[in-house]
Amino acid sequence: MAWLFDPIQNGGEVIIDFGCYGPNLSTWFMDGKKPFSVTAVTQQFQPEFNPKVEDEATIIRTYDNSQTVIQALWNWPMGCKDMEIYGLKGAAYSDNSQDHRIRIAKGYDQYHEKVEKLPQLPSSYNSGFLSMLGK
């Protein structure tokens, strides 16, 4: 595991480690379509824990009609597996693998919210967002 924190052996640190999940999900949501641009900014906020590598990355994938913003971090104060998806009429929030909210807009300041607590899935299928989407 030491290779993960070695800039020569890994070459990308947090962007390689946690920076893969968001692009994988983005590609899935976009039915395999590739973005026409990808921009990333990396930073080091906790050199005392990660002295040789960056520990934060923000990745922006731009498509014709949408944009995906991915935050890959090693410096969260707690485990964080959340996702937000915004559409033309509402938004879906996955707060963790089981707690989900869907908000349908009613004008600019109002919305109807449906809250779901999904059952824990077996480990090979434990992405709650896939369950919410019926996949």
C-alpha positions as CSV (number, residue, x, y, z in Angstrom):
1,M,0.0,0.0,0.0
2,A,3.0,2.3,0.4
3,W,3.0,2.8,-3.4
4,L,-0.2,4.8,-3.1
5,F,1.6,7.6,-1.2
6,D,4.7,7.6,-3.5
7,P,4.5,10.2,-6.2
8,I,6.8,8.2,-8.5
9,Q,5.1,4.8,-8.2
10,N,1.5,6.1,-8.2
11,G,1.9,9.3,-10.2
12,G,-1.5,10.7,-9.2
13,E,-2.2,10.0,-5.5
14,V,-5.8,11.0,-4.5
15,I,-6.8,11.7,-8.1
16,I,-5.9,8.1,-9.0
17,D,-7.3,6.6,-5.8
18,F,-10.7,8.4,-5.2
19,G,-10.7,10.2,-8.6
20,C,-11.9,7.1,-10.4
21,Y,-15.3,6.6,-8.9
22,G,-16.9,9.8,-10.1
23,P,-15.7,9.4,-13.7
24,N,-17.0,5.8,-13.7
25,L,-20.4,6.9,-12.5
26,S,-20.4,9.9,-14.8
27,T,-19.7,7.6,-17.8
28,W,-22.4,5.3,-16.7
29,F,-25.0,8.1,-16.4
30,M,-24.0,9.4,-19.8
31,D,-24.4,6.0,-21.4
32,G,-20.7,5.7,-22.2
33,K,-20.4,9.1,-23.9
34,K,-17.0,10.7,-23.4
35,P,-16.7,14.3,-22.1
36,F,-15.4,16.9,-24.6
37,S,-13.2,18.4,-21.9
38,V,-11.8,17.3,-18.5
39,T,-10.2,19.8,-16.1
40,A,-8.7,19.0,-12.7
41,V,-7.2,21.0,-9.9
42,T,-5.2,19.2,-7.2
43,Q,-4.0,20.5,-3.8
44,Q,-2.3,19.4,-0.6
45,F,-4.2,20.4,2.6
46,Q,-2.7,18.0,5.1
47,P,1.0,17.6,4.5
48,E,1.4,16.2,8.0
49,F,-0.5,13.1,6.8
50,N,0.4,13.1,3.1
51,P,3.8,14.8,2.9
52,K,4.7,13.8,-0.7
53,V,1.4,13.9,-2.5
54,E,-1.8,15.9,-3.0
55,D,-4.8,15.0,-0.9
56,E,-7.6,16.8,-2.7
57,A,-8.7,16.9,-6.3
58,T,-11.6,18.6,-8.1
59,I,-12.4,17.1,-11.5
60,I,-14.8,18.7,-14.0
61,R,-16.0,16.7,-16.9
62,T,-17.9,18.7,-19.5
63,Y,-20.5,17.3,-21.9
64,D,-22.7,19.0,-24.5
65,N,-25.7,19.3,-22.1
66,S,-24.2,18.7,-18.7
67,Q,-21.3,18.8,-16.4
68,T,-20.0,16.5,-13.7
69,V,-18.0,17.8,-10.8
70,I,-16.1,15.3,-8.8
71,Q,-14.4,15.8,-5.5
72,A,-11.7,13.3,-4.7
73,L,-10.5,13.8,-1.1
74,W,-8.3,12.1,1.5
75,N,-9.0,14.8,4.0
76,W,-12.7,14.3,4.9
77,P,-13.5,14.4,8.6
78,M,-15.7,11.3,8.2
79,G,-16.5,8.7,5.5
80,C,-18.3,10.4,2.6
81,K,-20.1,8.5,-0.2
82,D,-22.7,11.0,-1.3
83,M,-23.9,12.1,-4.7
84,E,-26.2,14.8,-6.1
85,I,-27.8,14.8,-9.5
86,Y,-29.6,17.9,-10.8
87,G,-32.1,17.7,-13.7
88,L,-34.5,20.1,-15.4
89,K,-37.4,19.4,-13.0
90,G,-35.7,18.3,-9.8
91,A,-32.8,16.7,-8.0
92,A,-31.8,13.3,-6.5
93,Y,-29.6,13.1,-3.5
94,S,-27.8,10.0,-2.2
95,D,-26.6,10.9,1.3
96,N,-25.0,7.4,1.8
97,S,-25.7,3.9,0.6
98,Q,-29.2,3.8,2.1
99,D,-30.5,7.4,2.6
100,H,-31.9,9.0,-0.5
101,R,-34.1,12.0,-1.3
102,I,-35.8,13.0,-4.5
103,R,-37.0,16.6,-4.8
104,I,-39.3,17.7,-7.6
105,A,-39.4,21.5,-8.1
106,K,-42.6,23.5,-7.5
107,G,-41.5,26.9,-8.8
108,Y,-38.1,28.3,-7.7
109,D,-38.3,28.1,-3.9
110,Q,-40.7,25.1,-3.3
111,Y,-40.4,21.4,-3.9
112,H,-42.0,18.1,-3.1
113,E,-39.5,15.7,-1.4
114,K,-39.7,12.0,-1.3
115,V,-37.3,10.3,1.3
116,E,-36.3,6.7,1.1
117,K,-34.3,4.4,3.3
118,L,-33.1,1.5,1.2
119,P,-32.2,-1.9,2.5
120,Q,-28.5,-2.8,2.7
121,L,-27.5,-4.8,-0.4
122,P,-25.0,-7.6,-0.5
123,S,-21.5,-6.2,-0.7
124,S,-21.1,-6.8,-4.5
125,Y,-24.2,-4.6,-5.1
126,N,-24.1,-2.1,-2.2
127,S,-24.4,1.1,-4.2
128,G,-27.7,2.5,-3.0
129,F,-27.9,4.8,-6.0
130,L,-28.1,1.8,-8.3
131,S,-31.1,0.5,-6.3
132,M,-32.8,3.8,-6.4
133,L,-32.5,3.9,-10.2
134,G,-33.7,0.3,-10.5
135,K,-30.4,-1.0,-11.9
